Amino acid sequence: MTSHRHRIGHRLHVLAVCGLLGLGSAPPVAACAFHGYTPNPTLVDILLATEQVVVARPDSADPTRYAALETLAGPDVADIPLEVGREARKHLSGRPDATVLLARDGAYGPWLELAVLDTRYRALVTGVLKHQSDWAFGRDEDRLDHFAGLVNDPNPDIRDLALRELDRAPYGALQKARLPKVQNLARDLATGERDLAPIRVLLAGLSGDRGFAPGLSADLDAAIRAGTPYMGAYATALIELQGASAVDMLLVRYLKNNSLPIETREKILEGLAIQHKTGSSPTRRAIAVGVADLLRSSPELRGAAERQFGFRTHWSLGHSASGTDRAIDR
């Protein structure tokens, strides 16, 4: 439990640097998650790990300071040594019933403004805290299904949080989740927040609507030209929608294209590796055979294939396609 509480201190520091969660968008962090970047901690991550959560609003006697209205977790709070931030003031303006969610790590950590709450959002926070013990140490499927049901909520802040919750899930879990049809997904793919683009791409693939395929293919071309870190999400989504035909297209257009940097080709290979673990049998077979052929013609991708598929050098490039297929299929 000590290490878990230590991590929340780091996360709260990250939020302090990145901006108010629910009041402004934190920038995406480039790294190596399953779709090419690491999502920022969500509000739920913070609530599950923190020890002190309070609902407050600006004090009527001194609007620059907070007055506690309700303690949701931890001991009761009489005084909150935190000034009302500029973003919070802006979001509270003209909303007399709105409140602010505050949290800190332990009894002495710094207070942070996490979100402006209306009635619906406050009920959601209360519900999350009721799940604090089981969601903090497991029950990820329940948590994912809960927020999958909120992707079309009338409150835009709740919709945003639901997408960020889906964004943290492994792809195989997303495939198994009870995902509703996401309203306005095509519009939001074109105009929505950049840090939510990867999960929206994956949801387009998981929608089963092949009408998304031409746009995703064009967006993949643009992502490759721009060096977008999550270009693997487009490859994953296209395979989800088109199966073996998308595998063949990705191999011919990108993976066998020696003019593309190896780093770019590996991101596409990542999409194939994800689907090889979770896709249908025909798709898995197409990927295995296609990658075996690719490594004979493009041996420079051998290291990338080992990293993405998780196999090692128990085979050689002189093996038959079926032999390499078995190595990949392990």
DRENDO-1510 file (C-alpha; in Angstrom, 1 decimal, always signed):
<recs>
REC; n; res; u; v; w
REC; 1; MET; +0.0; +0.0; +0.0 .
REC; 2; THR; +2.9; +2.4; +0.7 .
REC; 3; SER; +4.2; +2.1; -2.8 .
REC; 4; HIS; +0.7; +2.7; -4.2 .
REC; 5; ARG; +0.4; +5.9; -2.2 .
REC; 6; HIS; +3.8; +7.0; -3.2 .
REC; 7; ARG; +2.8; +6.8; -6.9 .
REC; 8; ILE; -0.2; +9.0; -6.3 .
REC; 9; GLY; +2.1; +11.7; -5.0 .
REC; 10; HIS; +4.0; +11.6; -8.3 .
REC; 11; ARG; +0.7; +11.6; -10.3 .
REC; 12; LEU; -0.6; +14.6; -8.4 .
REC; 13; HIS; +2.7; +16.4; -9.3 .
REC; 14; VAL; +2.2; +15.5; -12.9 .
REC; 15; LEU; -1.3; +17.0; -12.8 .
REC; 16; ALA; +0.0; +20.1; -11.2 .
REC; 17; VAL; +2.4; +20.5; -14.1 .
REC; 18; CYS; +0.0; +19.5; -16.8 .
REC; 19; GLY; -3.0; +21.5; -15.8 .
REC; 20; LEU; -6.4; +20.9; -14.1 .
REC; 21; LEU; -7.9; +17.5; -14.8 .
REC; 22; GLY; -11.4; +18.2; -16.1 .
REC; 23; LEU; -10.6; +21.9; -16.4 .
REC; 24; GLY; -8.1; +21.8; -19.2 .
REC; 25; SER; -6.4; +19.2; -21.4 .
REC; 26; ALA; -3.1; +17.7; -20.3 .
REC; 27; PRO; -0.7; +17.2; -23.2 .
REC; 28; PRO; -0.1; +13.6; -24.4 .
REC; 29; VAL; +3.2; +12.0; -23.3 .
REC; 30; ALA; +5.1; +10.2; -26.1 .
REC; 31; ALA; +6.3; +6.8; -25.0 .
REC; 32; CYS; +5.7; +3.1; -25.8 .
REC; 33; ALA; +2.2; +2.0; -24.8 .
REC; 34; PHE; +0.3; -0.4; -27.0 .
REC; 35; HIS; -0.7; +2.3; -29.4 .
REC; 36; GLY; +2.4; +4.3; -29.4 .
REC; 37; TYR; +2.1; +6.6; -26.4 .
REC; 38; THR; +1.4; +6.6; -22.7 .
REC; 39; PRO; -2.0; +8.0; -21.6 .
REC; 40; ASN; -1.9; +10.5; -18.7 .
REC; 41; PRO; -3.4; +9.4; -15.4 .
REC; 42; THR; -7.2; +9.8; -15.4 .
REC; 43; LEU; -9.3; +11.3; -12.7 .
REC; 44; VAL; -10.3; +7.8; -11.7 .
REC; 45; ASP; -6.6; +6.8; -11.2 .
REC; 46; ILE; -6.2; +9.7; -8.9 .
REC; 47; LEU; -9.4; +9.0; -6.9 .
REC; 48; LEU; -8.5; +5.4; -6.5 .
REC; 49; ALA; -5.1; +6.1; -5.0 .
REC; 50; THR; -5.5; +9.3; -3.0 .
REC; 51; GLU; -6.4; +9.4; +0.7 .
REC; 52; GLN; -8.2; +12.8; +0.9 .
REC; 53; VAL; -11.0; +14.0; -1.4 .
REC; 54; VAL; -13.2; +17.1; -0.7 .
REC; 55; VAL; -16.0; +18.9; -2.6 .
REC; 56; ALA; -15.6; +22.6; -2.1 .
REC; 57; ARG; -16.6; +26.0; -3.5 .
REC; 58; PRO; -15.2; +29.5; -3.2 .
REC; 59; ASP; -15.7; +30.8; +0.3 .
REC; 60; SER; -18.5; +33.5; +0.4 .
REC; 61; ALA; -16.4; +35.5; +2.9 .
REC; 62; ASP; -13.2; +35.3; +0.8 .
REC; 63; PRO; -13.9; +34.2; -2.9 .
REC; 64; THR; -10.1; +33.6; -3.4 .
REC; 65; ARG; -10.1; +30.7; -0.9 .
REC; 66; TYR; -12.1; +27.4; -0.8 .
REC; 67; ALA; -14.6; +26.4; +1.8 .
REC; 68; ALA; -15.2; +22.6; +2.2 .
REC; 69; LEU; -18.8; +21.4; +1.6 .
REC; 70; GLU; -18.3; +17.6; +1.9 .
REC; 71; THR; -15.5; +15.3; +2.6 .
REC; 72; LEU; -15.7; +12.3; +0.3 .
REC; 73; ALA; -12.6; +10.5; +1.5 .
REC; 74; GLY; -10.3; +10.9; +4.5 .
REC; 75; PRO; -10.8; +12.9; +7.7 .
REC; 76; ASP; -13.0; +16.0; +7.8 .
REC; 77; VAL; -11.4; +19.2; +6.6 .
REC; 78; ALA; -11.9; +22.6; +8.3 .
REC; 79; ASP; -9.4; +24.7; +6.4 .
REC; 80; ILE; -8.1; +24.3; +2.8 .
REC; 81; PRO; -4.9; +26.3; +2.2 .
REC; 82; LEU; -5.4; +26.6; -1.5 .
REC; 83; GLU; -6.3; +29.7; -3.6 .
REC; 84; VAL; -9.1; +29.3; -6.2 .
REC; 85; GLY; -7.3; +29.0; -9.5 .
REC; 86; ARG; -7.9; +31.1; -12.6 .
REC; 87; GLU; -9.3; +28.1; -14.6 .
REC; 88; ALA; -11.6; +27.1; -11.8 .
REC; 89; ARG; -12.9; +30.7; -11.5 .
REC; 90; LYS; -13.6; +30.7; -15.2 .
REC; 91; HIS; -15.4; +27.4; -15.2 .
REC; 92; LEU; -17.4; +28.4; -12.1 .
REC; 93; SER; -18.5; +31.7; -13.5 .
REC; 94; GLY; -22.3; +31.8; -14.0 .
REC; 95; ARG; -22.7; +28.3; -12.5 .
REC; 96; PRO; -23.9; +28.9; -8.9 .
REC; 97; ASP; -24.6; +25.2; -8.3 .
REC; 98; ALA; -21.2; +24.0; -9.5 .
REC; 99; THR; -18.6; +22.8; -7.1 .
REC; 100; VAL; -14.9; +21.9; -7.3 .
REC; 101; LEU; -13.3; +18.5; -6.6 .
REC; 102; LEU; -10.1; +18.8; -4.5 .
REC; 103; ALA; -7.7; +16.1; -3.5 .
REC; 104; ARG; -4.3; +15.6; -1.9 .
REC; 105; ASP; -2.0; +12.8; -1.0 .
REC; 106; GLY; -2.1; +12.1; +2.7 .
REC; 107; ALA; -2.5; +14.5; +5.5 .
REC; 108; TYR; +0.2; +16.9; +4.5 .
REC; 109; GLY; +0.4; +16.8; +0.7 .
REC; 110; PRO; -0.5; +19.7; -1.6 .
REC; 111; TRP; -4.1; +20.3; -2.5 .
REC; 112; LEU; -5.0; +20.2; -6.2 .
REC; 113; GLU; -8.1; +21.2; -8.1 .
REC; 114; LEU; -9.2; +18.2; -10.1 .
REC; 115; ALA; -12.5; +19.0; -11.7 .
REC; 116; VAL; -15.6; +21.3; -11.7 .
REC; 117; LEU; -18.6; +19.2; -10.8 .
REC; 118; ASP; -22.2; +19.5; -11.7 .
REC; 119; THR; -24.8; +17.1; -10.2 .
REC; 120; ARG; -24.1; +14.3; -12.6 .
REC; 121; TYR; -20.3; +14.5; -12.3 .
REC; 122; ARG; -20.5; +14.7; -8.5 .
REC; 123; ALA; -22.6; +11.5; -8.5 .
REC; 124; LEU; -20.0; +9.8; -10.8 .
REC; 125; VAL; -17.2; +10.7; -8.4 .
REC; 126; THR; -19.1; +9.4; -5.4 .
REC; 127; GLY; -19.7; +6.1; -7.3 .
REC; 128; VAL; -16.0; +5.8; -8.2 .
REC; 129; LEU; -15.0; +6.2; -4.5 .
REC; 130; LYS; -17.4; +3.4; -3.5 .
REC; 131; HIS; -15.3; +1.2; -5.8 .
REC; 132; GLN; -12.0; +2.5; -4.5 .
REC; 133; SER; -10.9; -0.7; -2.8 .
REC; 134; ASP; -11.9; -3.2; -5.6 .
REC; 135; TRP; -10.9; -1.1; -8.6 .
REC; 136; ALA; -7.6; +0.0; -7.1 .
REC; 137; PHE; -6.4; -3.6; -6.8 .
REC; 138; GLY; -8.2; -5.3; -9.7 .
REC; 139; ARG; -11.7; -5.6; -11.2 .
REC; 140; ASP; -10.4; -3.8; -14.4 .
REC; 141; GLU; -13.2; -5.4; -16.4 .
REC; 142; ASP; -15.9; -3.9; -14.2 .
REC; 143; ARG; -14.2; -0.5; -14.4 .
REC; 144; LEU; -13.9; -0.7; -18.2 .
REC; 145; ASP; -17.5; -1.7; -18.7 .
REC; 146; HIS; -18.7; +1.0; -16.3 .
REC; 147; PHE; -17.1; +3.8; -18.3 .
REC; 148; ALA; -17.8; +2.2; -21.7 .
REC; 149; GLY; -21.5; +2.9; -20.8 .
REC; 150; LEU; -20.7; +6.6; -20.4 .
REC; 151; VAL; -19.1; +7.4; -23.7 .
REC; 152; ASN; -22.4; +9.0; -24.9 .
REC; 153; ASP; -23.3; +10.7; -21.6 .
REC; 154; PRO; -24.9; +14.2; -22.0 .
REC; 155; ASN; -22.2; +15.8; -19.9 .
REC; 156; PRO; -19.2; +16.4; -22.1 .
REC; 157; ASP; -16.8; +16.2; -19.2 .
REC; 158; ILE; -18.1; +12.7; -18.4 .
REC; 159; ARG; -17.8; +11.7; -22.0 .
REC; 160; ASP; -14.2; +12.9; -22.0 .
REC; 161; LEU; -13.4; +11.0; -18.8 .
REC; 162; ALA; -15.0; +7.8; -20.3 .
REC; 163; LEU; -12.8; +8.0; -23.3 .
REC; 164; ARG; -9.7; +8.5; -21.2 .
REC; 165; GLU; -10.7; +5.5; -19.2 .
REC; 166; LEU; -11.0; +3.4; -22.3 .
REC; 167; ASP; -7.7; +4.8; -23.5 .
REC; 168; ARG; -5.9; +3.1; -20.6 .
REC; 169; ALA; -7.2; -0.4; -21.3 .
REC; 170; PRO; -5.3; -3.1; -23.2 .
REC; 171; TYR; -6.5; -3.6; -26.7 .
REC; 172; GLY; -7.7; -7.2; -26.0 .
REC; 173; ALA; -9.9; -5.8; -23.2 .
REC; 174; LEU; -11.4; -3.3; -25.5 .
REC; 175; GLN; -12.3; -6.0; -28.0 .
REC; 176; LYS; -14.2; -7.9; -25.2 .
REC; 177; ALA; -15.8; -4.9; -23.6 .
REC; 178; ARG; -19.5; -4.0; -24.1 .
REC; 179; LEU; -18.9; -1.0; -26.3 .
REC; 180; PRO; -21.9; +1.0; -27.5 .
REC; 181; LYS; -22.0; +2.9; -30.8 .
REC; 182; VAL; -20.1; +6.1; -30.1 .
REC; 183; GLN; -22.1; +9.1; -31.2 .
REC; 184; ASN; -20.4; +11.7; -33.5 .
REC; 185; LEU; -17.3; +9.5; -33.7 .
REC; 186; ALA; -16.6; +10.5; -37.4 .
REC; 187; ARG; -16.8; +14.2; -36.5 .
REC; 188; ASP; -14.6; +13.9; -33.4 .
REC; 189; LEU; -12.0; +11.9; -35.4 .
REC; 190; ALA; -11.7; +14.9; -37.7 .
REC; 191; THR; -12.0; +17.7; -35.2 .
REC; 192; GLY; -11.5; +16.3; -31.7 .
REC; 193; GLU; -8.7; +16.7; -29.1 .
REC; 194; ARG; -5.4; +15.3; -30.3 .
REC; 195; ASP; -4.7; +13.3; -27.1 .
REC; 196; LEU; -8.0; +11.4; -27.6 .
REC; 197; ALA; -7.3; +10.6; -31.2 .
REC; 198; PRO; -5.8; +7.1; -30.5 .
REC; 199; ILE; -8.7; +5.8; -28.6 .
REC; 200; ARG; -11.2; +7.2; -31.1 .
REC; 201; VAL; -9.2; +5.5; -33.9 .
REC; 202; LEU; -9.4; +2.2; -32.1 .
REC; 203; LEU; -13.1; +2.7; -31.4 .
REC; 204; ALA; -13.7; +3.3; -35.1 .
REC; 205; GLY; -12.1; +0.0; -35.8 .
REC; 206; LEU; -14.1; -1.8; -33.1 .
REC; 207; SER; -17.3; -0.2; -34.4 .
REC; 208; GLY; -17.6; -2.8; -37.2 .
REC; 209; ASP; -18.5; +0.0; -39.6 .
REC; 210; ARG; -16.3; -0.4; -42.7 .
REC; 211; GLY; -17.3; +3.1; -43.7 .
REC; 212; PHE; -14.5; +4.3; -41.4 .
REC; 213; ALA; -11.8; +2.4; -43.4 .
REC; 214; PRO; -11.2; +5.0; -46.2 .
REC; 215; GLY; -10.8; +7.8; -43.8 .
REC; 216; LEU; -8.5; +5.8; -41.5 .
REC; 217; SER; -6.4; +4.7; -44.4 .
REC; 218; ALA; -6.0; +8.4; -45.5 .
REC; 219; ASP; -5.3; +9.4; -41.9 .
REC; 220; LEU; -2.6; +6.7; -41.6 .
REC; 221; ASP; -0.8; +8.1; -44.7 .
REC; 222; ALA; -0.9; +11.6; -43.0 .
REC; 223; ALA; +0.3; +10.1; -39.7 .
REC; 224; ILE; +3.3; +8.5; -41.4 .
REC; 225; ARG; +4.2; +11.8; -43.2 .
REC; 226; ALA; +3.9; +13.6; -39.9 .
REC; 227; GLY; +5.7; +11.0; -37.8 .
REC; 228; THR; +2.6; +10.7; -35.5 .
REC; 229; PRO; +3.6; +8.4; -32.5 .
REC; 230; TYR; +0.3; +6.5; -32.4 .
REC; 231; MET; +0.2; +5.5; -36.1 .
REC; 232; GLY; +0.0; +1.9; -35.0 .
REC; 233; ALA; -3.5; +2.6; -33.8 .
REC; 234; TYR; -4.6; +3.2; -37.4 .
REC; 235; ALA; -3.0; -0.1; -38.5 .
REC; 236; THR; -4.8; -1.9; -35.6 .
REC; 237; ALA; -8.1; -0.4; -36.5 .
REC; 238; LEU; -7.8; -1.1; -40.2 .
REC; 239; ILE; -7.1; -4.8; -39.5 .
REC; 240; GLU; -10.1; -4.9; -37.2 .
REC; 241; LEU; -12.3; -3.6; -40.0 .
REC; 242; GLN; -10.8; -5.4; -43.0 .
REC; 243; GLY; -9.0; -8.4; -41.7 .
REC; 244; ALA; -6.5; -10.1; -44.0 .
REC; 245; SER; -7.0; -7.6; -46.8 .
REC; 246; ALA; -5.7; -4.8; -44.5 .
REC; 247; VAL; -2.8; -7.0; -43.4 .
REC; 248; ASP; -1.8; -7.4; -47.1 .
REC; 249; MET; -2.2; -3.7; -47.7 .
REC; 250; LEU; +0.0; -2.7; -44.7 .
REC; 251; LEU; +2.7; -5.2; -45.7 .
REC; 252; VAL; +2.9; -4.0; -49.3 .
REC; 253; ARG; +2.4; -0.2; -48.8 .
REC; 254; TYR; +4.4; +0.3; -45.7 .
REC; 255; LEU; +6.3; -2.6; -44.3 .
REC; 256; LYS; +8.0; -3.6; -47.6 .
REC; 257; ASN; +8.6; +0.1; -48.4 .
REC; 258; ASN; +12.4; +0.5; -47.8 .
REC; 259; SER; +12.1; +4.2; -48.2 .
REC; 260; LEU; +10.3; +4.5; -44.9 .
REC; 261; PRO; +12.4; +4.7; -41.7 .
REC; 262; ILE; +12.6; +1.4; -39.7 .
REC; 263; GLU; +11.1; +3.3; -36.7 .
REC; 264; THR; +8.0; +4.1; -38.8 .
REC; 265; ARG; +7.7; +0.5; -40.1 .
REC; 266; GLU; +8.0; -0.9; -36.6 .
REC; 267; LYS; +5.0; +1.2; -35.5 .
REC; 268; ILE; +3.0; -0.4; -38.3 .
REC; 269; LEU; +4.4; -3.8; -37.3 .
REC; 270; GLU; +3.1; -3.1; -33.8 .
REC; 271; GLY; -0.4; -3.0; -35.1 .
REC; 272; LEU; +0.1; -6.4; -36.7 .
REC; 273; ALA; +1.5; -7.8; -33.5 .
REC; 274; ILE; -1.5; -6.6; -31.5 .
REC; 275; GLN; -3.9; -8.2; -33.9 .
REC; 276; HIS; -1.8; -11.4; -34.0 .
REC; 277; LYS; -2.5; -11.8; -30.3 .
REC; 278; THR; -6.2; -10.9; -30.3 .
REC; 279; GLY; -7.5; -11.2; -33.8 .
REC; 280; SER; -9.5; -13.9; -35.6 .
REC; 281; SER; -7.8; -17.1; -36.8 .
REC; 282; PRO; -7.8; -16.0; -40.5 .
REC; 283; THR; -6.3; -12.7; -39.5 .
REC; 284; ARG; -3.7; -14.3; -37.3 .
REC; 285; ARG; -2.7; -16.6; -40.1 .
REC; 286; ALA; -2.4; -13.8; -42.6 .
REC; 287; ILE; -0.2; -11.9; -40.2 .
REC; 288; ALA; +2.0; -14.9; -39.4 .
REC; 289; VAL; +2.5; -15.8; -43.1 .
REC; 290; GLY; +2.9; -12.1; -44.1 .
REC; 291; VAL; +5.5; -11.3; -41.5 .
REC; 292; ALA; +7.5; -14.5; -42.3 .
REC; 293; ASP; +7.6; -13.4; -45.9 .
REC; 294; LEU; +8.5; -9.8; -44.9 .
REC; 295; LEU; +11.5; -10.9; -42.8 .
REC; 296; ARG; +12.9; -12.9; -45.7 .
REC; 297; SER; +12.8; -9.8; -48.0 .
REC; 298; SER; +13.5; -7.2; -45.3 .
REC; 299; PRO; +15.9; -8.7; -42.7 .
REC; 300; GLU; +16.5; -5.3; -41.3 .
REC; 301; LEU; +13.1; -5.6; -39.6 .
REC; 302; ARG; +14.1; -8.7; -37.7 .
REC; 303; GLY; +14.8; -6.9; -34.4 .
REC; 304; ALA; +11.6; -4.9; -34.7 .
REC; 305; ALA; +9.6; -8.2; -35.2 .
REC; 306; GLU; +11.3; -9.8; -32.2 .
REC; 307; ARG; +10.4; -6.8; -30.1 .
REC; 308; GLN; +6.8; -6.6; -31.2 .
REC; 309; PHE; +5.9; -10.3; -31.5 .
REC; 310; GLY; +7.9; -11.4; -28.4 .
REC; 311; PHE; +9.8; -14.2; -30.1 .
REC; 312; ARG; +13.6; -14.6; -30.3 .
REC; 313; THR; +16.1; -16.1; -32.6 .
REC; 314; HIS; +15.1; -19.8; -32.5 .
REC; 315; TRP; +14.7; -19.6; -36.2 .
REC; 316; SER; +16.7; -18.3; -39.1 .
REC; 317; LEU; +15.8; -16.4; -42.2 .
REC; 318; GLY; +16.5; -19.5; -44.1 .
REC; 319; HIS; +13.6; -21.3; -42.5 .
REC; 320; SER; +10.4; -22.0; -44.5 .
REC; 321; ALA; +7.4; -19.7; -44.2 .
REC; 322; SER; +5.7; -22.4; -42.1 .
REC; 323; GLY; +8.6; -22.7; -39.8 .
REC; 324; THR; +8.8; -19.0; -39.2 .
REC; 325; ASP; +5.0; -19.0; -38.9 .
REC; 326; ARG; +5.3; -21.4; -36.0 .
REC; 327; ALA; +7.9; -19.2; -34.3 .
REC; 328; ILE; +5.7; -16.2; -34.5 .
REC; 329; ASP; +2.6; -18.2; -33.5 .
REC; 330; ARG; +4.1; -19.3; -30.1 .
</recs>
